[in-house]
């Protein structure tokens, strides 16, 4: 049974990798499932044993990436460490992250993932007592600012190290947004100061 599990995992990884490469090379809408299976070197029918559509594969591929980010961030104690964990995942999964930040904003297949991210962030925070900024506006700003920082770094700013980007993101985006508009719903699991 474990051998089958490894084979399934290999097939899904091959399909996911092919989807990411083809999307970045040709554009997501400019290749077929046949192109995808040929690139992944798997049978056409095999694709449909795993996924109903290219959109489902896209969702599952980027959902797995989001889970890696979430798992890494949960282990950290400071904002800086969380941001560094994010940029380390980005370094290790550059192409998938680039595809994610390019498509996540408006791709219909990724709407559930975007909603999941928004729910997770909203669950962590409540509005500051003295702010006039609604919680949904502040969390939307935080999510979009973080995604835009990742997109910018991948497309234009890789002269900056992950450590530099973590400092920039923690100071410019997270600390400022928390100071102005958000506070944790429960006792934070991390401190505000860099570790």
N, C-alpha and C positions, 0 to 999 in steps of 0.2 A: 504494500500500500504506500509506503514512503517513497518508493521509486516512482510511482505514478504521481505523487504529490510534487516531487522534484521536476518531473517532466512537464506537468501542468505549469508550474512556476516558471520554468525555462521558456515554454511557449508563450506565456503571457508577457514575460519580460521582452522576448524577441518582438512580439507584436507592439508592445508599448514603445520600445526603442525605435522601431521602424516608423511608427506614427509620429514620434517627436522629430526624427530626422526629416521625414518627408514633409511634415508641416512647415518646418523651418526652411527647407529647400524650395518647395513649390507653393506653399500656402495651404492651409488646412482644407479648403474647399476644392483644391486643384488636383487631387489624386483619388483613385478609387480603392475599394477594398482589395481588388485584384492586385493593384500596385503595391498595396500594403503587405499582402501575403507574400508576394514575390520578394519584396525587400526583406521581410522577416524570415524567408525561406521556410514557410509553413504552407500547408495545403489550404486552398480556398475554403473548403468545408470545415477545416479545423477552426478557422476564425469564428464561424457561426456556432461551434460547440462551446465557445468561450464568451462571445459577445453577440448581442443582437444587432449592433450597428457601430459605425465608426464613432459616433457621439458617445456611446456607452463606453467604448475603449478609452476615449479621451477623458471622460469623467473619472473612470477608475484609475487611469494613469496619474492624473493630477491629484486625485483624492489620496492616493498612496504617498505622493510627495508632500501634501499638506500634513498627513499623519506623521511623516518623518520630522517635519518642522515642529509640529505640536509636541511630539515626544521629546525632542531635544530641548525645547524651550521650557517645558515643565520641570526639567531637572536643574534649572538655573535659579540663582538666588537674587541677582540684581538685574536691573534693566539692561545695563551694559552686557552682562553675560547672556541674557536672552537675545539681544541684538547680535552678539557675536555668534551664538549658536545658529541663528537664522542665516547669517552670511556664510558660515561654514557649510551649512546644507547647500546653499546656493553654489558655492565653489565646487562641491562634489556632484552637483546635478545641474550644471549650467544650462544645458540645452532644454531640459524639462522645465526649469524655472523660467527661462526666457519665454518658452511657449506659454506657460501659465500666465505670466504677467501680461503678455501680449493679447491673450484671448479672454482672460478671466473677467474683464470688465463687462463685456457685452455678449459673449457667446452663449446661445441658448442651452447648450449641453452643460454648461458650467454654472448655470443659475443656482442649482441646488447647492453646489460647493460654496459659492459666494454667500448664500444665505446661511450655510453652516458656519462659515467664518464669522459672519456678522453676529449670529446667535452666541457663539463662543465668546467673542469680545464683549458683547452686551451683558453676558452673564457675569463677567469679571468686574464690571464697573457699574457705578451709578453716577448721576450728575453731581457735581460739587454743589453744596447748599447755596452758595452765593452766585452761581453762574446763571446766565440767561440762555445758555446754549443747551438745546435739548439733547438728551442722551443719544438718540438715533443720529443726530447731526455730528456729534463729537466722535462717536464710534465709526461712523462712515468716513469722517475725515482721517482718523487714525489708520484705518485699514487702507484707504486709498493712498495716503502719504507713504506708508510702509511699502506697498506694492510699487508705487512710482519710484521710490528710492532704489528698490531692487532692479526695476526696469532700467533706470538711468545708469546704474552701476554696470549692468550687463552690456548695455549698448554703447556707453560713452565713457564711463569713469573707472575702468579697471586699473588705472594707475594707482588708485587708492587700495590699500590692503583691507582685508576683512576687519582687522582691528580698528583701522581708521573709520571704516564705514559704520561699525558698531558704535563707536564714539559719536559720530555725526548723527546717526539715527536716534540713539538714546537721548542725546542732548537737544537736538533740533526738533524731533518729532514726538517721541514718547514723553519725555519729561515735561515739555512745554504743554502738550495736550492734557496730561494729567494735572499739571499745575493750574491750568486755566479752566478746564471743563470736567474732568473726570476724577473720581476717587474709587478705590476698590470697595466692592460690596462687603467683603469679609476682610479679616486681617490679611494683608498681603503676604504671600509666601516669599517675597523678595524685598530687599532694601532698595532705596532709590540711589544710593551711592555706588559708583563703579567698584567692582571687586578687585 
